[in-house]
């Protein structure tokens, strides 16, 4: 998940989010998050966390379940994110992970799915031609409309407004990627 934009009043209109105000949005985002994330689950947040003060942001992040890894977004300040002391690890630009997947116990993937995570969409990512996936946020769905052929590839915009304001797990990512043609 990414681009939660807690306390960002203008994003409600910009994204056409179905909330009356930031209080309703924040509450729904927290409820949705905690409905699928347990305390021991690992979550990657792909940037643009909050538009609030340190104290309000600390209160919000303190309510979120899971072991959260954080990738910096364009609206984040590294000092503020680190000061929260809420995240397992903070990445300045992105990271890659390997997920154990028994369905991939063949060929070059050897039982693992590689996923490239960043705030920004990447035109060409590591091992793309070997089936690696790319998850990003930042675009609020606009790139899906203006460049749909990009999304025929194994790439997803996981900004919260594109995924029902709820973090998605690997099985959901895998299912969505199975419809991709490239």
N, C-alpha and C positions, 0 to 999 in steps of 0.2 A: 504494500500500500504506500501511497505517497500523496503529497499535496493536500493534507488534511486542512491546512490553513485555519486552525483553531482561532477563534475571535476575529476573523477577517470578514467584516460586514460586506465589503464590496464583492467578495467571491461568490456570495449567494446569488447576486444578480448576474455576475460575469459567467458563472457556470450554470445558471438557471437551476440552482440547488433548491430542493423542495422544502425549504425551511423559512419560517416567518422572521427569525432573527438569529443572532449568533448563539444565544442561550439554547435555543432549540437545536441548532446545528451541533454545537458542542456536546450536548446531552446525547443526541442520536449517534454521533460518531463514537463516543465512549461506550454507549450501550451496544452498538453493533460490534465494535472491536471486542469487547469482553464476552459477547455471545459466542464467539468462535475461537478466542485465544485464552488458553489456560496459563497459569503462572509459569509453568516450565516450558512452554512453547517458545520457539525462536521466531522472531518477527524481524523483517527488514523494512524499515521506513525509508522511502526514497526521496526525502527532502520536503522542504516547505512545511514545517511543523505548525508554526503559530505566528500570529501577528500581535501577540499580547506581551505584556511586561514579563520579566523573569518570574515574578511570584505567581502570576496567573498561569503561565506556561508550566511551572513546576507543579502546581496543583492539578492541572490537566494530566500531565504525564504520570503523576503519581497514582492516577486512577486507572491507568492502562495496564492490563495484564501482559505477561510475557517478558522474555529476555529480548530486549529490543536492540538491534544493531541499526545504526543511523548513517545515512549517506546524505551529505550536505546538499542543500538546494540553493537556488539563487537568492531566495529571501532569508536564508539563515546566516547567522554570524557564528563562526566557530567558537569564539569565547563564550557566547551565551549557551550554545549547545553543550559544550564541555562543562560549564559551570553547573548545569542541571544534575550532573552525576547520575543520570538515569539510564544511560545507554551502555550496553556491554562493550561496544566498540563504535567509534565514530570514524567514518571514511570521508576524506575530503572530496573525492571525485567519484569513486565507485569501487566495486569489488566483484570478484567472481566466486561462485560457490559450486560445489559438486554434491548432488543429491543421489543417495543410493536408490536405485530403481532396478529391480529384478527383471523387468521387461526389457531392459537394455543390455542384458548379458550376452551380447553378440557383437561382432564387428569391432569397431574402434572405440566404442563407448564403454565397454567392459563393466557394465552394471551401474554406471553413474551418468547422471544428466548434468551437464555443465550449464550454468545460468550466469549471465553477465548482468550485473545490477548497476544502474546509475540513475541519477536524477534526470539527465538529458538523454534524448534518443541518440543512438549511434548508428551511422550509416553502414559501417562495416565493423563487426566485432570479432573477438578472438574465437577461432574454431567454428565460425558460422557455417562454413562448408562441411563441417563434420556433425552438424545437428545441434550445436549449442543454441541456447535461447537467450533472448535479451528482454529484460523488463526495465521499464523507465516510467517516470511520471512527467512533470513539467508542462506538458502541452495541453492539459485539461481536455483532451479529446479532439482538439482542433486539427492536429496532424492526421488523425484517422479520417477526417472529412476531406482535407485538402490533398492528401497523398495516400489514398487507400491501397495502392500497389505496394507501398512500404510494409503494410500490415498483412500482406499475403505471406510474408516471411515469418520466421519464428520470433516474433516480437510482439510485446503487449504494452500498452499504456495502462499502468496500474494506478493512475491517479484515482483517488477515492470516488470521484464522481463517475468514473467508468466501470467501477466494480461494486456498485450498490452500497457505497460508503462502508464497506466491510472488508477486512483483510481476507485474501483468498489463499488457500493452501496449495501445496505442490500438486495435489491430485486435480484441483480445478485448473491450475496453470497448464498441466499436461493435457487435460481434456480440451481446453481452448486451443492449444497449440496443435492438437491432432487434426483440426480443420484447416490448417495452413497448407498451402500448396507447395511452398518452397522450403 
